[in-house]
Amino acid sequence: MALVIAVLCGLVAALTALIVSRHLGASALQSLAYAGGSFLAGTAFASAVQEKLGLF
């Protein structure tokens, strides 16, 4: 269950980065790169927090 929550947090981060970068005028490829990086960072951060809290 903790892994699913971490992935969902990553998806929220990716969607937010995609929307904000497109709004600020980035190209489609740049927006996808920002979204991919945000997904990885958001998932890793949520996983680390859950591990520290003993939920993982």
MIPA-253549 format. One record per atom (N, C-alpha, C): residue in one letter; atom name; y, z, x negated. Coordinates in nm, 4 decimals. Example, Ala and Ser with C-alpha at 12.3 -4.5 7.8 and 13.67 -1.06 7.14 Angstrom:
BEGIN
romi r A&a N&c2 -0.5690&c3 0.7800&c1 -1.3190
romi r A&a CA&c2 -0.4500&c3 0.7800&c1 -1.2300
romi r A&a C&c2 -0.3300&c3 0.7800&c1 -1.3200
romi r S&a N&c2 -0.2250&c3 0.7080&c1 -1.2850
romi r S&a CA&c2 -0.1060&c3 0.7140&c1 -1.3670
romi r S&a C&c2 0.0030&c3 0.7870&c1 -1.2900
This chain:
BEGIN
romi r M&a N&c2 -0.1193&c3 0.0000&c1 -0.0817
romi r M&a CA&c2 0.0000&c3 0.0000&c1 0.0000
romi r M&a C&c2 0.1260&c3 0.0000&c1 -0.0863
romi r A&a N&c2 0.1193&c3 0.0716&c1 -0.1981
romi r A&a CA&c2 0.2360&c3 0.0790&c1 -0.2858
romi r A&a C&c2 0.2684&c3 -0.0578&c1 -0.3455
romi r L&a N&c2 0.1653&c3 -0.1362&c1 -0.3744
romi r L&a CA&c2 0.1889&c3 -0.2695&c1 -0.4302
romi r L&a C&c2 0.2572&c3 -0.3599&c1 -0.3280
romi r V&a N&c2 0.2190&c3 -0.3473&c1 -0.2029
romi r V&a CA&c2 0.2815&c3 -0.4273&c1 -0.0970
romi r V&a C&c2 0.4293&c3 -0.3913&c1 -0.0836
romi r I&a N&c2 0.4606&c3 -0.2631&c1 -0.0900
romi r I&a CA&c2 0.6000&c3 -0.2195&c1 -0.0813
romi r I&a C&c2 0.6798&c3 -0.2712&c1 -0.1999
romi r A&a N&c2 0.6205&c3 -0.2697&c1 -0.3190
romi r A&a CA&c2 0.6896&c3 -0.3209&c1 -0.4379
romi r A&a C&c2 0.7173&c3 -0.4704&c1 -0.4251
romi r V&a N&c2 0.6212&c3 -0.5452&c1 -0.3745
romi r V&a CA&c2 0.6407&c3 -0.6898&c1 -0.3573
romi r V&a C&c2 0.7470&c3 -0.7171&c1 -0.2513
romi r L&a N&c2 0.7478&c3 -0.6395&c1 -0.1438
romi r L&a CA&c2 0.8501&c3 -0.6573&c1 -0.0411
romi r L&a C&c2 0.9894&c3 -0.6257&c1 -0.0959
romi r C&a N&c2 0.9994&c3 -0.5238&c1 -0.1797
romi r C&a CA&c2 1.1286&c3 -0.4945&c1 -0.2441
romi r C&a C&c2 1.1718&c3 -0.6109&c1 -0.3327
romi r G&a N&c2 1.0768&c3 -0.6709&c1 -0.4025
romi r G&a CA&c2 1.1066&c3 -0.7875&c1 -0.4846
romi r G&a C&c2 1.1524&c3 -0.9059&c1 -0.4016
romi r L&a N&c2 1.0909&c3 -0.9251&c1 -0.2845
romi r L&a CA&c2 1.1323&c3 -1.0345&c1 -0.1964
romi r L&a C&c2 1.2737&c3 -1.0136&c1 -0.1428
romi r V&a N&c2 1.3074&c3 -0.8906&c1 -0.1099
romi r V&a CA&c2 1.4435&c3 -0.8610&c1 -0.0641
romi r V&a C&c2 1.5436&c3 -0.8889&c1 -0.1763
romi r A&a N&c2 1.5102&c3 -0.8486&c1 -0.2982
romi r A&a CA&c2 1.5991&c3 -0.8740&c1 -0.4119
romi r A&a C&c2 1.6151&c3 -1.0237&c1 -0.4360
romi r A&a N&c2 1.5054&c3 -1.0987&c1 -0.4255
romi r A&a CA&c2 1.5110&c3 -1.2432&c1 -0.4471
romi r A&a C&c2 1.5944&c3 -1.3121&c1 -0.3398
romi r L&a N&c2 1.5750&c3 -1.2737&c1 -0.2152
romi r L&a CA&c2 1.6513&c3 -1.3350&c1 -0.1073
romi r L&a C&c2 1.7998&c3 -1.3030&c1 -0.1197
romi r T&a N&c2 1.8308&c3 -1.1805&c1 -0.1562
romi r T&a CA&c2 1.9707&c3 -1.1426&c1 -0.1755
romi r T&a C&c2 2.0341&c3 -1.2233&c1 -0.2887
romi r A&a N&c2 1.9635&c3 -1.2363&c1 -0.3991
romi r A&a CA&c2 2.0164&c3 -1.3133&c1 -0.5122
romi r A&a C&c2 2.0342&c3 -1.4602&c1 -0.4757
romi r L&a N&c2 1.9413&c3 -1.5140&c1 -0.4001
romi r L&a CA&c2 1.9502&c3 -1.6537&c1 -0.3591
romi r L&a C&c2 2.0722&c3 -1.6764&c1 -0.2701
romi r I&a N&c2 2.0910&c3 -1.5901&c1 -0.1727
romi r I&a CA&c2 2.2037&c3 -1.6058&c1 -0.0801
romi r I&a C&c2 2.3374&c3 -1.5881&c1 -0.1517
romi r V&a N&c2 2.3467&c3 -1.4857&c1 -0.2353
romi r V&a CA&c2 2.4738&c3 -1.4597&c1 -0.3049
romi r V&a C&c2 2.5061&c3 -1.5713&c1 -0.4039
romi r S&a N&c2 2.4066&c3 -1.6172&c1 -0.4786
romi r S&a CA&c2 2.4339&c3 -1.7220&c1 -0.5773
romi r S&a C&c2 2.4708&c3 -1.8546&c1 -0.5104
romi r R&a N&c2 2.4066&c3 -1.8874&c1 -0.3982
romi r R&a CA&c2 2.4448&c3 -2.0101&c1 -0.3276
romi r R&a C&c2 2.5852&c3 -1.9974&c1 -0.2687
romi r H&a N&c2 2.6184&c3 -1.8791&c1 -0.2211
romi r H&a CA&c2 2.7515&c3 -1.8566&c1 -0.1651
romi r H&a C&c2 2.8596&c3 -1.8703&c1 -0.2718
romi r L&a N&c2 2.8274&c3 -1.8300&c1 -0.3940
romi r L&a CA&c2 2.9246&c3 -1.8369&c1 -0.5025
romi r L&a C&c2 2.9287&c3 -1.9732&c1 -0.5714
romi r G&a N&c2 2.8484&c3 -2.0686&c1 -0.5247
romi r G&a CA&c2 2.8591&c3 -2.2058&c1 -0.5722
romi r G&a C&c2 2.7594&c3 -2.2470&c1 -0.6782
romi r A&a N&c2 2.6528&c3 -2.1733&c1 -0.6976
romi r A&a CA&c2 2.5517&c3 -2.2128&c1 -0.7955
romi r A&a C&c2 2.4687&c3 -2.3281&c1 -0.7394
romi r S&a N&c2 2.4122&c3 -2.4071&c1 -0.8285
romi r S&a CA&c2 2.3264&c3 -2.5165&c1 -0.7835
romi r S&a C&c2 2.1939&c3 -2.4593&c1 -0.7318
romi r A&a N&c2 2.1154&c3 -2.5462&c1 -0.6717
romi r A&a CA&c2 1.9882&c3 -2.5016&c1 -0.6149
romi r A&a C&c2 1.8942&c3 -2.4504&c1 -0.7237
romi r L&a N&c2 1.8905&c3 -2.5173&c1 -0.8374
romi r L&a CA&c2 1.8019&c3 -2.4753&c1 -0.9460
romi r L&a C&c2 1.8461&c3 -2.3429&c1 -1.0065
romi r Q&a N&c2 1.9756&c3 -2.3248&c1 -1.0218
romi r Q&a CA&c2 2.0265&c3 -2.1971&c1 -1.0718
romi r Q&a C&c2 1.9952&c3 -2.0843&c1 -0.9742
romi r S&a N&c2 2.0098&c3 -2.1107&c1 -0.8463
romi r S&a CA&c2 1.9814&c3 -2.0091&c1 -0.7449
romi r S&a C&c2 1.8342&c3 -1.9693&c1 -0.7470
romi r L&a N&c2 1.7467&c3 -2.0657&c1 -0.7651
romi r L&a CA&c2 1.6040&c3 -2.0344&c1 -0.7728
romi r L&a C&c2 1.5717&c3 -1.9528&c1 -0.8972
romi r A&a N&c2 1.6393&c3 -1.9820&c1 -1.0060
romi r A&a CA&c2 1.6189&c3 -1.9046&c1 -1.1287
romi r A&a C&c2 1.6655&c3 -1.7608&c1 -1.1099
romi r Y&a N&c2 1.7811&c3 -1.7431&c1 -1.0473
romi r Y&a CA&c2 1.8311&c3 -1.6077&c1 -1.0189
romi r Y&a C&c2 1.7357&c3 -1.5336&c1 -0.9259
romi r A&a N&c2 1.6856&c3 -1.6026&c1 -0.8254
romi r A&a CA&c2 1.5939&c3 -1.5408&c1 -0.7299
romi r A&a C&c2 1.4630&c3 -1.5012&c1 -0.7972
romi r G&a N&c2 1.4123&c3 -1.5864&c1 -0.8849
romi r G&a CA&c2 1.2881&c3 -1.5542&c1 -0.9561
romi r G&a C&c2 1.3035&c3 -1.4340&c1 -1.0471
romi r G&a N&c2 1.4132&c3 -1.4299&c1 -1.1192
romi r G&a CA&c2 1.4382&c3 -1.3150&c1 -1.2061
romi r G&a C&c2 1.4580&c3 -1.1870&c1 -1.1278
romi r S&a N&c2 1.5273&c3 -1.1984&c1 -1.0153
romi r S&a CA&c2 1.5493&c3 -1.0801&c1 -0.9321
romi r S&a C&c2 1.4197&c3 -1.0317&c1 -0.8692
romi r F&a N&c2 1.3318&c3 -1.1250&c1 -0.8329
romi r F&a CA&c2 1.2019&c3 -1.0858&c1 -0.7783
romi r F&a C&c2 1.1221&c3 -1.0061&c1 -0.8805
romi r L&a N&c2 1.1170&c3 -1.0564&c1 -1.0019
romi r L&a CA&c2 1.0415&c3 -0.9861&c1 -1.1070
romi r L&a C&c2 1.1020&c3 -0.8498&c1 -1.1372
romi r A&a N&c2 1.2336&c3 -0.8444&c1 -1.1484
romi r A&a CA&c2 1.3003&c3 -0.7179&c1 -1.1791
romi r A&a C&c2 1.2862&c3 -0.6181&c1 -1.0642
romi r G&a N&c2 1.3039&c3 -0.6647&c1 -0.9410
romi r G&a CA&c2 1.2929&c3 -0.5765&c1 -0.8252
romi r G&a C&c2 1.1532&c3 -0.5219&c1 -0.8068
romi r T&a N&c2 1.0526&c3 -0.6064&c1 -0.8269
romi r T&a CA&c2 0.9139&c3 -0.5622&c1 -0.8145
romi r T&a C&c2 0.8780&c3 -0.4634&c1 -0.9244
romi r A&a N&c2 0.9182&c3 -0.4906&c1 -1.0465
romi r A&a CA&c2 0.8886&c3 -0.4002&c1 -1.1575
romi r A&a C&c2 0.9585&c3 -0.2659&c1 -1.1396
romi r F&a N&c2 1.0835&c3 -0.2691&c1 -1.0936
romi r F&a CA&c2 1.1576&c3 -0.1450&c1 -1.0725
romi r F&a C&c2 1.0948&c3 -0.0613&c1 -0.9618
romi r A&a N&c2 1.0604&c3 -0.1241&c1 -0.8498
romi r A&a CA&c2 0.9994&c3 -0.0504&c1 -0.7390
romi r A&a C&c2 0.8641&c3 0.0061&c1 -0.7796
romi r S&a N&c2 0.7891&c3 -0.0699&c1 -0.8567
romi r S&a CA&c2 0.6591&c3 -0.0225&c1 -0.9039
romi r S&a C&c2 0.6753&c3 0.0965&c1 -0.9981
romi r A&a N&c2 0.7746&c3 0.0914&c1 -1.0865
romi r A&a CA&c2 0.7982&c3 0.2024&c1 -1.1794
romi r A&a C&c2 0.8421&c3 0.3290&c1 -1.1065
romi r V&a N&c2 0.9270&c3 0.3129&c1 -1.0066
romi r V&a CA&c2 0.9719&c3 0.4286&c1 -0.9289
romi r V&a C&c2 0.8553&c3 0.4906&c1 -0.8528
romi r Q&a N&c2 0.7733&c3 0.4074&c1 -0.7935
romi r Q&a CA&c2 0.6577&c3 0.4581&c1 -0.7190
romi r Q&a C&c2 0.5589&c3 0.5282&c1 -0.8111
romi r E&a N&c2 0.5425&c3 0.4761&c1 -0.9318
romi r E&a CA&c2 0.4527&c3 0.5405&c1 -1.0284
romi r E&a C&c2 0.5058&c3 0.6774&c1 -1.0695
romi r K&a N&c2 0.6366&c3 0.6861&c1 -1.0924
romi r K&a CA&c2 0.6965&c3 0.8157&c1 -1.1298
romi r K&a C&c2 0.6864&c3 0.9165&c1 -1.0167
romi r L&a N&c2 0.6907&c3 0.8710&c1 -0.8933
romi r L&a CA&c2 0.6806&c3 0.9602&c1 -0.7778
romi r L&a C&c2 0.5356&c3 0.9925&c1 -0.7415
romi r G&a N&c2 0.4423&c3 0.9288&c1 -0.8100
romi r G&a CA&c2 0.3011&c3 0.9559&c1 -0.7844
romi r G&a C&c2 0.2471&c3 0.8837&c1 -0.6626
romi r L&a N&c2 0.3100&c3 0.7774&c1 -0.6210
romi r L&a CA&c2 0.2660&c3 0.7031&c1 -0.5017
romi r L&a C&c2 0.1754&c3 0.5864&c1 -0.5372
romi r F&a N&c2 0.1636&c3 0.5539&c1 -0.6614
romi r F&a CA&c2 0.0906&c3 0.4352&c1 -0.7048
romi r F&a C&c2 -0.0480&c3 0.4688&c1 -0.7488
